[in-house]
C-alpha cells in the first residue's frame, strides 16, 4: 500500500492471528487486500454522494466506502457472481 495512507496499516508479521483477535471479532478493524483498499482511497467518496460498487462481494470494499461516506448517501453494491452475494449481505 505504501506509506502515503493515514487510514490503513500493513501487517507484515503477527504473533497472533490478526483475524482472530477480540478487536477483529468485535468489528473494530477489517482485513483488506491492497487491491480492495486502493480503489476506495482513489475514489475518495464523500457523504451524500451516490456510489456504485459492481464487484462488491464479499463486502469489505463496500463497508469501507460506507464508512468514508459516514453512512450518508446512496451506495449500490452488486456482484456479477450470484453465489458471492451471500457474503455481501452478511457484511
N, C-alpha and C positions, 0 to 999 in steps of 0.2 A: 504494500500500500504506500509506503514511503513515510517520511516524517512530516509531510505537509498538513496532515489532518489533525484536528484537535478533538475529534469525536470517536476515533477508532484506535484500537490497540492491536498490535501484532504480538501473539504469544508464540515464542519460539520453543520454550520448554516449560513444563509444569510438574511439580512433584505430586499433584493430584489431578485427576481427570477434570478438565475445565467444564465439561458438560454434566458433571455430577455434583457440583458444589451446592450448598444450600442457597447461595445467591442466584445461581443459574436456575435452580428448581423453583425459586420464588419469582422468577421473571425479571430480575434486576439487570441482567445483561443477556445478549444474544450472541450466538456464534454465527459468523457470516463470512463467506469467502470474499476475497477482493473483487471477484467478478460480479458479485451482487452488491457489494458496498459502493464501489466506484461509480456505477451509473446513477445511483441515488445522489451521491455528492455532486456529480456533474450536472444533474438536473436542478438541484437546489430548490425543491418545491417550497412554496410559501403558503401560509394559512389562507384559505379562501379560494385557492386555485382548483382547477379540475385536472386530474392526472389519470392516465390510462396505463396500467401495467399489463401487458399482453403475455408475459412469461412469469406469472405471479407465484406459482407453486414452488416451494412449499409455504411461502408466506413471509420469510424474513425480510425481503426487499420491500414488500408491501407494508409490513409493520414499521419499517424504518421510514418509509415515505409518510405514513400517517403520523408518526412521532414528529417529524420535521414540520408537518403541516399543523401541529398542535390539535389534531383531530378536528380541524375546521376546513371545510371544502368538500370536494367530491373526489373520491378515489375509487376507480373502477379496477377490479382485479379479475383477471381471466387467465386461462392457460389452455394451450392447444390440446393437451392430453387430459382427457376426461378422468382417468384414474388418478391423476395428481391433484384433482380438485378437493379430495377429502382432506389432504394435509393442509391445503389453503384454508378451508373452512375451520379447521382445528386451530389455526393460528389467529 
